[in-house]
Amino acid sequence: MKRGALFAYLQLTRPANVITAIADIWAGFAIAGGWAYMISDWNLGAGDFWQNLLWLSLSTVGLYAGGVAFNDIADAELDAVERPERPIPSGRASKSGAIFMAFLLLLFGVLAAFQVNYSAGSLAIVVAACALVYDYWGKHQRIFGPINMGLCRTGNLLLGIAVAPEVLGKVWPLGFLPLIYVAAITLVSRGEVHGKNKRSLFAGFFMYLVILISILVLAKIQTPDYWQVIPFLGLVAYMIFPPLIRAIRTQSPQLIGKSVKAAVISLIIVNASLTAAFQGWEFGVIVLLLLPLSLWLAKVFAVT
């Protein structure tokens, strides 16, 4: 495969976004107690946790990359009109080749999750199914579309927690946090092409606010050192609110696109905040280290 064609197929997988999906796994891993266990107990069990973290990280790479590639496949005809520069309508990537790649990525994601346990494998199947439903049907539904997209991220966070199935059964309601956050992104993104979606922009603003307050409350419940999460939440607010406020004022498609990009990348900081809430700022910083890599990839590959 020529270098140009390889780059085109990589574009279909949204590499910068894939890094945010890894952050979901790492945050879920923290909620399950995995990070603290691995650092504090260097025994055979801890080694198994490192191996499981690797498998789950690889699983989400396959699931996310395959899911977003199928999104471009489903939108190929529409993109030929609205975004002709995209890999498939531009002819830089073939539709059949993209389908083959996306299928293999989803299959790999599911198989990698089953290397951890049955719960993780089952969740991976659910995530893959949610992604395909969104790609081919859900995104066209005004109300269910944002929920559908949020469910993909919910499953991804729970996939990280699934390293400890006994914990997953107790804390699964935490999945509502990424659901609301990603649903907000999806609402805001509806104006990327044509603009004029002020109601959705305001809805996204308040949904983001709900997430930040919820994480702060969670941190206060978890530890007396809840203040540790405040710098992370401050960084999230700094990343998402200024571009969103500018988008609300102008309703310009270009500024809405920038707001969506900022919110997608900020998923890493949201996950770092969750990690800090459950296992302390040091582990939050570990997740936050994914941010520079995602920002660099966002300069090379499209995010939205």
N, C-alpha and C positions, 0 to 999 in steps of 0.2 A: 504493500500500500504506500502510495506517495505521501510525502510529508504534509502537503496541503490537504489531502483527503483525510489523513489521520487527525489533523487539527479540526476539520469539519465535524467528524464523528465525536471528538472530545467536546466540541461546542454543544452538541446535543445533550450531554450529560451534566451541564452546568457545574463544572468543578468547584467553583467558589461556594455554591449552595451545598454540595456534597460535604464540605468541611463543616457546615452548620449542622448537618445530620449526624456527623460523628460527635459533635458537641451534645446532641440529644442523648446519645448512648452514654457518654461520659457522665452527664448529669444524672441519668437514671442509675448508673453504676454507683455514684456517690450516695444517692438516696437509699440504695440497697445496702450501703455500708462497705462496698467493695474497696474503695480507695484506702480507707483507714485500715482495713484488714490486711491489705497487701503491704502497706508500709510498716505496720507494727509487728507483723508476724511472718518472718521469712522462713516458712516451712513449706512442706509439699503442698498443703492446702492453698497457701498464698500463691504458689507457682501455678496452680490450677486457675486461680482467679485472674492472673495475668494472661493466661492462655485464653480464657473465656472473654476477657476484655478485647483481645485481638480478634477473636472470631466474631464478636458482636459488632465491632467497628467495621470489619470487612463486610459483614452482612448488610449494614446500613448503606455502605458504599454501593453495593449491588442494587439494593432496593430503591434507593433514591435516584441513582443514575439511570436505572432502567425505567423507573416511573416517569421521570421528566423527559426521557428520550421518547417514550410512547406518547407523551403530550405533544411533542413536535410532530410526530407521525400522524396523530389524529387531526392536527391543525394544518397539515401541509397545504391543503387547498385554500384555506383562509389566509395563511401566511403568504401565499403566492400573490395575494392582493395587498395585504396590509404590511407584511414584513418580507418582501421578496429577497432580502439579503440573508435570511436564515438559511442554514445548510441544505435542507431538502429542496425548497423552491428554487434556490440558486443553482441547483445541480451539483453542488460540491459533495453532497452525500446522497446516495440512492435510498429510496424509500424501503426497498427490500433489504438492503444492507443494514439500515437503521432498525428495522423490525427484528432481524436476526440478532443484532448486538443487544437490543433492549431485552429480548426474551432471555438471552444467556445471562445478562446481568441480574434480572429478577430471579432466575433459577439459582444462580450462584448465591444471591442474598438469602434465599430460603434455606439452601443446603448448609450454608455457613452457620446460620442460627441453630439448626438442628445439631450441630457439633457441640452446642452448649447444653441444651436440654429440650425436652418436648415442649415446655411452655414457650421458650424462645422461638422454636421452630413454628409453632402454631401462630404466634403473634406475627412472625415474618410473613406467613401466608396471608393473614388478615391485612397487613400493611400493603402487600403487593396487590391484593384485591381492591382495597380502597383507592390505591393509585390508579388502577385501570378504570374503575368506575368513574373517578373524577375526570380522567383524560377523555373518555368517550361519551360521558353523559352528565356527570355531576356539575361540571363547570358551566353548563348551559342552564342550570337551575338557579334561579335568583336567591332562594332561601337555603336550599340544601347544599348548593355549591360551596359556600364558605365553610359550612359544617363538615362537608366531605373532605375538603382540603385539610381542615384542622384535625380530623380523625387520623389522617396519615401521620401527622406529627405526634399525636397522642400515642399511637401505636409504636412510634419510634422511641419515645421516652420510656414507655412501658417495656419495650424490648431491652433497654439497658437495665431496668429493674429486675427483669426476668432472670438475671444471673442468680438471684435468690428468690425462687418461686414463693417461699413462705412470706417474704416481705411484699411481693407483688400483690398477694391476696389481701393485704391490709391497706396499702397506700395507693391502690389503683385510681382513686378519685383525683389524684394529682394530675392525671391525664387531661383534666379539664383546662389546666393552665395553657399548655401549648395549643389546645383546641381553640380557645378564645383568642389567643394571640395570632395564630395563623389565619383564623377566620377574619380577624381585623385586617390583616395584610391583603387577603383575597378581596375584601370589600373595597379597600382603598385602590387596589390595582385595576378595578373596573374602569377607571378613567384614564388608563395609560395611553390608549389610542385616541379617544375622542374628547377626554376631559369632561367638564360639566357634571361632576358627581359629588356635589357639596354635601348632600345628606350622608352618603357613604363615608366621606372623609371625616365628618364629625363623629359618626358611629365608630370608626376606627380609632379616633383620638380617645374616646371614653373607654373603649375596650382595652387599649394599651394601658390606660390609667388604672383600670381594674386589676390588670396583671401585676403591675408594680406594687400596688397596695397589698395585694394578696400574698406576694412573696415576702414582703416586709412582715406581715402578720404571721406567716408561717415561720419565719426566722425567730420571731419573738416567742412563739410557742416552743420551738425546738431548743433554744439556748438563751441563757442570760446575756451572752455576747452577741445578741442579734444585730448590734450596731455594725458588725463586720460586713453585713450585706449592703449597707447604705452606699458605700462608694461604687459598688457594682451597679446598683439601681440608678445612681446618679449618672453613671456612664451610659446606661441604656437610654435614660431620658435625654441626655445630651445628643445621642445619635439619632433618635427617632422623632422627637418633637419639633425641633427647628425646621427640618425639611417638610414635615407634615403641615405645620402652620403656614409656611410659604405656599404650599400646594392648596390649602384651604382658601387663602387670600386670592390666588390667581386662577385656580382650577385649570392650570396649564398642564397638558399631557406630559410635557417634559419634566416639570417639577413633581408631578405625581409619580412618574417613573423613578425619579431620584429618591422620593420618599419611600417607595416600595423597596428599592435596592437597600436603603439604609436599614429598613425594618428587617429584611431578610438576613443581612449580615449581622444585625444586632441579636439574632437568635442565639448566637454564641455567647453574648454577654448575659442574656436572659438565663441561659443554662449555667453560666458561671455563677450567677446570682443564686440560683437554686442549689448549686453545689455548696456555695458558701453558707447558705442557710442551714444545710443539713450536716456538713462536715468541716466548716471553718473556712476562713479566707484563703489559707494556703492551698487548699484543693480547688477553690474557686479560681485561683491564679493559674493552676495547671490547665483548666478548661479554657481560660482566657488566652492562653498561649496559642490557641488555634486561630485567634482573630487576625494577627498579622498575615498568616498564610492565606486566609480567606480574602482579605483585602487585596493582597497581591494578585491572587487569581482573578479577582473581580475586575482588575485592570486589563486583563488579557481576554477573559471570557465573559459573555453576557450573563447577568444575574436574573433578569426577568424575561 
